[in-house]
Amino acid sequence: MNREAEIIQALRAAASLTPTLTVKQYQLWSRDRDVPTFIDVLNFYGSWTGALKAAGLIESRRHYTQQELVAALRLALEQEGKLTSTHYQQWASGQVAPSLGDIISHFGSWSLAVKTVERLEELHFTVQPEREKAEIVQSLLEASRVVVPFNAVSYQKWAKQHKRPSVAKISRRYGSWKRALAELELRESCDGKK
Protein backbone atom coordinates (compact mmCIF):
# COMPACT_ATOMS: atom_id res chain seq x y z
CA MET A 1 0.00 0.00 0.00
CA ASN A 2 1.42 3.43 -0.90
CA ARG A 3 1.80 6.25 1.62
CA GLU A 4 -1.23 8.21 0.43
CA ALA A 5 -3.47 5.15 0.64
CA GLU A 6 -2.20 4.45 4.18
CA ILE A 7 -2.96 8.00 5.29
CA ILE A 8 -6.43 8.01 3.74
CA GLN A 9 -7.25 4.63 5.27
CA ALA A 10 -6.09 5.83 8.71
CA LEU A 11 -8.03 9.09 8.47
CA ARG A 12 -11.21 7.28 7.46
CA ALA A 13 -10.83 4.73 10.24
CA ALA A 14 -10.34 7.46 12.85
CA ALA A 15 -13.20 9.50 11.42
CA SER A 16 -15.60 6.56 11.69
CA LEU A 17 -15.55 7.08 15.47
CA THR A 18 -16.48 10.77 15.47
CA PRO A 19 -18.68 13.12 13.43
CA THR A 20 -15.84 15.64 12.94
CA LEU A 21 -12.25 14.47 13.06
CA THR A 22 -9.97 17.00 14.73
CA VAL A 23 -6.18 16.95 14.93
CA LYS A 24 -6.32 16.14 18.65
CA GLN A 25 -8.76 13.26 18.08
CA TYR A 26 -6.54 11.84 15.35
CA GLN A 27 -3.43 12.14 17.52
CA LEU A 28 -5.14 10.31 20.40
CA TRP A 29 -6.52 7.62 18.09
CA SER A 30 -3.21 7.05 16.27
CA ARG A 31 -1.01 7.01 19.40
CA ASP A 32 -0.94 3.23 19.96
CA ARG A 33 -1.52 2.17 16.36
CA ASP A 34 0.83 1.44 13.50
CA VAL A 35 -0.55 4.23 11.30
CA PRO A 36 0.81 7.49 9.88
CA THR A 37 1.24 10.18 12.54
CA PHE A 38 -0.30 13.62 12.38
CA ILE A 39 3.11 14.95 11.25
CA ASP A 40 3.16 12.36 8.44
CA VAL A 41 -0.28 13.53 7.35
CA LEU A 42 0.74 17.18 7.51
CA ASN A 43 3.97 16.58 5.59
CA PHE A 44 2.16 14.68 2.87
CA TYR A 45 -0.82 17.03 2.36
CA GLY A 46 0.49 20.33 3.66
CA SER A 47 -2.58 20.98 5.79
CA TRP A 48 -5.07 19.11 7.93
CA THR A 49 -7.95 20.39 5.82
CA GLY A 50 -6.23 19.22 2.65
CA ALA A 51 -5.83 15.75 4.14
CA LEU A 52 -9.48 15.58 5.20
CA LYS A 53 -10.57 16.69 1.72
CA ALA A 54 -8.36 14.05 0.09
CA ALA A 55 -9.89 11.39 2.32
CA GLY A 56 -13.37 12.59 1.38
CA LEU A 57 -14.17 13.55 4.95
CA ILE A 58 -15.07 17.14 4.17
CA GLU A 59 -16.36 18.63 0.98
CA SER A 60 -14.29 21.09 -0.93
CA ARG A 61 -15.87 24.50 -0.78
CA ARG A 62 -17.46 25.52 -3.99
CA HIS A 63 -15.96 28.63 -5.50
CA TYR A 64 -18.56 30.90 -7.02
CA THR A 65 -18.01 33.29 -9.89
CA GLN A 66 -18.97 36.92 -9.45
CA GLN A 67 -21.84 36.34 -11.85
CA GLU A 68 -23.18 33.49 -9.68
CA LEU A 69 -22.83 35.57 -6.52
CA VAL A 70 -24.61 38.55 -8.07
CA ALA A 71 -27.38 36.28 -9.39
CA ALA A 72 -27.91 34.87 -5.89
CA LEU A 73 -28.00 38.36 -4.39
CA ARG A 74 -30.51 39.55 -7.00
CA LEU A 75 -32.73 36.53 -6.41
CA ALA A 76 -32.58 37.04 -2.65
CA LEU A 77 -33.50 40.70 -3.08
CA GLU A 78 -36.39 39.80 -5.36
CA GLN A 79 -37.74 37.15 -2.99
CA GLU A 80 -36.99 38.83 0.35
CA GLY A 81 -37.70 42.43 -0.61
CA LYS A 82 -34.62 43.62 1.31
CA LEU A 83 -30.94 42.93 0.89
CA THR A 84 -29.56 42.89 4.40
CA SER A 85 -27.08 40.27 5.54
CA THR A 86 -29.69 38.84 7.93
CA HIS A 87 -32.32 38.57 5.20
CA TYR A 88 -29.78 37.00 2.87
CA GLN A 89 -28.72 34.39 5.45
CA GLN A 90 -32.33 33.44 6.10
CA TRP A 91 -33.00 33.19 2.38
CA ALA A 92 -29.81 31.19 1.63
CA SER A 93 -30.38 28.69 4.43
CA GLY A 94 -33.37 27.26 2.58
CA GLN A 95 -31.58 26.52 -0.68
CA VAL A 96 -28.36 25.76 -2.47
CA ALA A 97 -26.79 29.20 -2.59
CA PRO A 98 -23.52 30.92 -1.75
CA SER A 99 -23.09 31.50 1.96
CA LEU A 100 -22.81 34.94 3.49
CA GLY A 101 -19.13 34.11 4.05
CA ASP A 102 -18.68 33.31 0.34
CA ILE A 103 -20.13 36.69 -0.58
CA ILE A 104 -18.11 38.67 1.95
CA SER A 105 -14.96 36.78 1.03
CA HIS A 106 -15.43 37.58 -2.67
CA PHE A 107 -16.48 41.23 -2.41
CA GLY A 108 -14.55 42.17 0.73
CA SER A 109 -17.63 43.20 2.72
CA TRP A 110 -21.39 42.91 2.68
CA SER A 111 -21.81 46.59 1.81
CA LEU A 112 -19.48 46.28 -1.20
CA ALA A 113 -21.49 43.27 -2.41
CA VAL A 114 -24.72 45.26 -2.16
CA LYS A 115 -23.14 48.26 -3.90
CA THR A 116 -21.97 46.01 -6.73
CA VAL A 117 -25.48 44.66 -7.22
CA GLU A 118 -26.95 48.17 -7.09
CA ARG A 119 -24.40 49.43 -9.62
CA LEU A 120 -25.12 46.52 -11.97
CA GLU A 121 -28.87 47.10 -11.64
CA GLU A 122 -28.36 50.76 -12.45
CA LEU A 123 -26.28 49.90 -15.52
CA HIS A 124 -28.84 47.36 -16.65
CA PHE A 125 -31.70 49.84 -16.47
CA THR A 126 -29.88 52.82 -17.99
CA VAL A 127 -27.21 51.62 -20.40
CA GLN A 128 -28.76 48.38 -21.60
CA PRO A 129 -31.94 49.90 -23.12
CA GLU A 130 -29.90 52.45 -25.07
CA ARG A 131 -27.57 49.76 -26.36
CA GLU A 132 -30.58 47.61 -27.23
CA LYS A 133 -32.26 50.48 -29.08
CA ALA A 134 -29.10 51.19 -31.07
CA GLU A 135 -28.88 47.53 -32.06
CA ILE A 136 -32.52 47.53 -33.18
CA VAL A 137 -32.09 50.72 -35.23
CA GLN A 138 -28.93 49.43 -36.87
CA SER A 139 -30.57 46.09 -37.65
CA LEU A 140 -33.71 47.63 -39.14
CA LEU A 141 -31.74 50.05 -41.30
CA GLU A 142 -29.48 47.30 -42.58
CA ALA A 143 -32.36 44.90 -43.18
CA SER A 144 -34.35 47.56 -45.05
CA ARG A 145 -31.47 47.74 -47.55
CA VAL A 146 -30.85 44.01 -48.01
CA VAL A 147 -34.07 42.11 -47.23
CA VAL A 148 -36.47 41.81 -50.15
CA PRO A 149 -39.35 42.01 -49.64
CA PHE A 150 -38.89 43.98 -46.44
CA ASN A 151 -41.65 43.05 -43.98
CA ALA A 152 -42.02 41.46 -40.55
CA VAL A 153 -41.92 37.89 -41.86
CA SER A 154 -38.84 38.31 -44.06
CA TYR A 155 -37.11 40.44 -41.41
CA GLN A 156 -37.69 37.73 -38.78
CA LYS A 157 -36.01 35.12 -40.99
CA TRP A 158 -33.09 37.46 -41.68
CA ALA A 159 -32.80 38.42 -38.00
CA LYS A 160 -32.64 34.79 -36.94
CA GLN A 161 -29.89 34.02 -39.47
CA HIS A 162 -27.84 37.07 -38.47
CA LYS A 163 -28.54 36.92 -34.72
CA ARG A 164 -30.31 40.26 -34.65
CA PRO A 165 -33.25 41.50 -32.54
CA SER A 166 -36.48 39.66 -33.28
CA VAL A 167 -39.74 41.22 -34.41
CA ALA A 168 -41.11 40.50 -30.92
CA LYS A 169 -38.24 42.37 -29.28
CA ILE A 170 -38.68 45.31 -31.64
CA SER A 171 -42.42 45.34 -30.93
CA ARG A 172 -41.81 45.34 -27.17
CA ARG A 173 -39.36 48.22 -27.49
CA TYR A 174 -41.48 50.38 -29.80
CA GLY A 175 -44.99 49.18 -29.05
CA SER A 176 -45.37 47.48 -32.43
CA TRP A 177 -43.47 46.57 -35.59
CA LYS A 178 -45.28 49.33 -37.52
CA ARG A 179 -44.40 52.00 -34.91
CA ALA A 180 -40.73 51.03 -35.09
CA LEU A 181 -40.76 51.44 -38.87
CA ALA A 182 -42.66 54.73 -38.62
CA GLU A 183 -40.20 56.15 -36.08
CA LEU A 184 -37.30 55.29 -38.38
CA GLU A 185 -39.23 56.44 -41.47
CA LEU A 186 -39.02 53.00 -43.05
CA ARG A 187 -41.70 51.26 -45.10
CA GLU A 188 -42.52 47.65 -45.69
CA SER A 189 -42.36 46.36 -49.24
CA CYS A 190 -44.36 43.47 -50.62
CA ASP A 191 -42.62 42.78 -53.90
CA GLY A 192 -39.18 44.24 -53.57
CA LYS A 193 -40.30 47.86 -54.13
CA LYS A 194 -39.72 50.24 -51.27
C-alpha positions as a printed NumPy array, in Angstrom:
array([[  0.   ,   0.   ,   0.   ],
       [  1.415,   3.429,  -0.897],
       [  1.796,   6.247,   1.616],
       [ -1.228,   8.209,   0.427],
       [ -3.467,   5.148,   0.64 ],
       [ -2.198,   4.453,   4.178],
       [ -2.96 ,   8.   ,   5.287],
       [ -6.433,   8.013,   3.737],
       [ -7.252,   4.635,   5.266],
       [ -6.092,   5.827,   8.706],
       [ -8.031,   9.089,   8.471],
       [-11.206,   7.28 ,   7.457],
       [-10.832,   4.728,  10.24 ],
       [-10.337,   7.459,  12.846],
       [-13.205,   9.5  ,  11.417],
       [-15.595,   6.562,  11.69 ],
       [-15.553,   7.084,  15.467],
       [-16.483,  10.772,  15.473],
       [-18.677,  13.121,  13.431],
       [-15.845,  15.645,  12.941],
       [-12.255,  14.466,  13.056],
       [ -9.972,  16.999,  14.73 ],
       [ -6.181,  16.951,  14.933],
       [ -6.324,  16.145,  18.647],
       [ -8.757,  13.263,  18.081],
       [ -6.543,  11.838,  15.347],
       [ -3.434,  12.141,  17.524],
       [ -5.144,  10.312,  20.399],
       [ -6.516,   7.622,  18.091],
       [ -3.205,   7.051,  16.272],
       [ -1.005,   7.014,  19.399],
       [ -0.944,   3.234,  19.957],
       [ -1.516,   2.172,  16.358],
       [  0.826,   1.441,  13.498],
       [ -0.555,   4.234,  11.303],
       [  0.811,   7.488,   9.88 ],
       [  1.24 ,  10.179,  12.538],
       [ -0.299,  13.624,  12.375],
       [  3.109,  14.951,  11.253],
       [  3.165,  12.364,   8.439],
       [ -0.285,  13.533,   7.347],
       [  0.744,  17.178,   7.513],
       [  3.973,  16.584,   5.592],
       [  2.159,  14.677,   2.869],
       [ -0.822,  17.032,   2.363],
       [  0.495,  20.331,   3.661],
       [ -2.582,  20.982,   5.789],
       [ -5.069,  19.111,   7.932],
       [ -7.951,  20.394,   5.823],
       [ -6.231,  19.217,   2.648],
       [ -5.832,  15.745,   4.138],
       [ -9.482,  15.583,   5.2  ],
       [-10.574,  16.689,   1.719],
       [ -8.361,  14.05 ,   0.088],
       [ -9.891,  11.391,   2.322],
       [-13.372,  12.587,   1.382],
       [-14.169,  13.553,   4.953],
       [-15.073,  17.139,   4.166],
       [-16.364,  18.631,   0.98 ],
       [-14.291,  21.089,  -0.934],
       [-15.869,  24.497,  -0.779],
       [-17.461,  25.523,  -3.989],
       [-15.955,  28.634,  -5.503],
       [-18.564,  30.9  ,  -7.018],
       [-18.008,  33.29 ,  -9.891],
       [-18.972,  36.92 ,  -9.448],
       [-21.839,  36.337, -11.855],
       [-23.183,  33.488,  -9.68 ],
       [-22.835,  35.574,  -6.521],
       [-24.612,  38.548,  -8.07 ],
       [-27.377,  36.283,  -9.392],
       [-27.907,  34.874,  -5.888],
       [-28.003,  38.365,  -4.39 ],
       [-30.51 ,  39.545,  -7.002],
       [-32.731,  36.535,  -6.414],
       [-32.583,  37.042,  -2.649],
       [-33.501,  40.7  ,  -3.081],
       [-36.385,  39.795,  -5.358],
       [-37.741,  37.145,  -2.99 ],
       [-36.991,  38.829,   0.346],
       [-37.697,  42.427,  -0.608],
       [-34.621,  43.617,   1.309],
       [-30.943,  42.934,   0.888],
       [-29.562,  42.886,   4.404],
       [-27.083,  40.272,   5.542],
       [-29.694,  38.844,   7.928],
       [-32.324,  38.566,   5.198],
       [-29.779,  36.997,   2.873],
       [-28.719,  34.393,   5.454],
       [-32.333,  33.437,   6.096],
       [-32.998,  33.186,   2.383],
       [-29.81 ,  31.19 ,   1.627],
       [-30.383,  28.692,   4.435],
       [-33.366,  27.26 ,   2.581],
       [-31.58 ,  26.515,  -0.68 ],
       [-28.358,  25.762,  -2.472],
       [-26.789,  29.198,  -2.586],
       [-23.52 ,  30.921,  -1.754],
       [-23.093,  31.497,   1.964],
       [-22.808,  34.936,   3.493],
       [-19.131,  34.106,   4.046],
       [-18.682,  33.307,   0.339],
       [-20.127,  36.69 ,  -0.582],
       [-18.114,  38.67 ,   1.946],
       [-14.963,  36.779,   1.028],
       [-15.434,  37.577,  -2.669],
       [-16.483,  41.232,  -2.41 ],
       [-14.555,  42.175,   0.731],
       [-17.626,  43.204,   2.718],
       [-21.394,  42.912,   2.678],
       [-21.811,  46.588,   1.814],
       [-19.484,  46.275,  -1.196],
       [-21.486,  43.271,  -2.412],
       [-24.721,  45.258,  -2.159],
       [-23.143,  48.255,  -3.897],
       [-21.967,  46.006,  -6.726],
       [-25.479,  44.659,  -7.224],
       [-26.951,  48.167,  -7.094],
       [-24.398,  49.434,  -9.619],
       [-25.122,  46.525, -11.971],
       [-28.868,  47.101, -11.639],
       [-28.36 ,  50.764, -12.451],
       [-26.277,  49.899, -15.516],
       [-28.844,  47.363, -16.651],
       [-31.701,  49.841, -16.471],
       [-29.878,  52.818, -17.986],
       [-27.207,  51.621, -20.4  ],
       [-28.765,  48.378, -21.598],
       [-31.936,  49.9  , -23.116],
       [-29.895,  52.452, -25.073],
       [-27.568,  49.759, -26.359],
       [-30.577,  47.609, -27.225],
       [-32.265,  50.478, -29.081],
       [-29.101,  51.194, -31.074],
       [-28.879,  47.528, -32.059],
       [-32.52 ,  47.534, -33.182],
       [-32.095,  50.723, -35.226],
       [-28.932,  49.434, -36.869],
       [-30.574,  46.087, -37.654],
       [-33.708,  47.627, -39.139],
       [-31.742,  50.055, -41.296],
       [-29.479,  47.304, -42.579],
       [-32.362,  44.903, -43.18 ],
       [-34.351,  47.557, -45.045],
       [-31.466,  47.745, -47.548],
       [-30.85 ,  44.008, -48.014],
       [-34.066,  42.109, -47.226],
       [-36.471,  41.814, -50.15 ],
       [-39.346,  42.005, -49.64 ],
       [-38.894,  43.976, -46.435],
       [-41.649,  43.046, -43.983],
       [-42.02 ,  41.465, -40.55 ],
       [-41.92 ,  37.887, -41.861],
       [-38.836,  38.311, -44.058],
       [-37.111,  40.439, -41.41 ],
       [-37.691,  37.731, -38.783],
       [-36.006,  35.116, -40.995],
       [-33.088,  37.458, -41.683],
       [-32.796,  38.418, -38.   ],
       [-32.642,  34.787, -36.935],
       [-29.893,  34.016, -39.47 ],
       [-27.844,  37.067, -38.472],
       [-28.543,  36.918, -34.719],
       [-30.307,  40.261, -34.649],
       [-33.247,  41.499, -32.54 ],
       [-36.48 ,  39.658, -33.275],
       [-39.74 ,  41.222, -34.408],
       [-41.113,  40.495, -30.921],
       [-38.242,  42.369, -29.277],
       [-38.681,  45.306, -31.636],
       [-42.418,  45.34 , -30.928],
       [-41.814,  45.338, -27.17 ],
       [-39.36 ,  48.221, -27.487],
       [-41.478,  50.38 , -29.803],
       [-44.985,  49.178, -29.052],
       [-45.368,  47.484, -32.43 ],
       [-43.474,  46.574, -35.591],
       [-45.279,  49.334, -37.518],
       [-44.395,  51.996, -34.912],
       [-40.727,  51.033, -35.095],
       [-40.765,  51.439, -38.868],
       [-42.658,  54.73 , -38.616],
       [-40.201,  56.153, -36.08 ],
       [-37.302,  55.29 , -38.379],
       [-39.232,  56.435, -41.469],
       [-39.022,  52.997, -43.047],
       [-41.696,  51.261, -45.104],
       [-42.518,  47.651, -45.69 ],
       [-42.359,  46.357, -49.239],
       [-44.358,  43.475, -50.619],
       [-42.616,  42.785, -53.898],
       [-39.178,  44.239, -53.566],
       [-40.302,  47.86 , -54.131],
       [-39.716,  50.241, -51.274]])
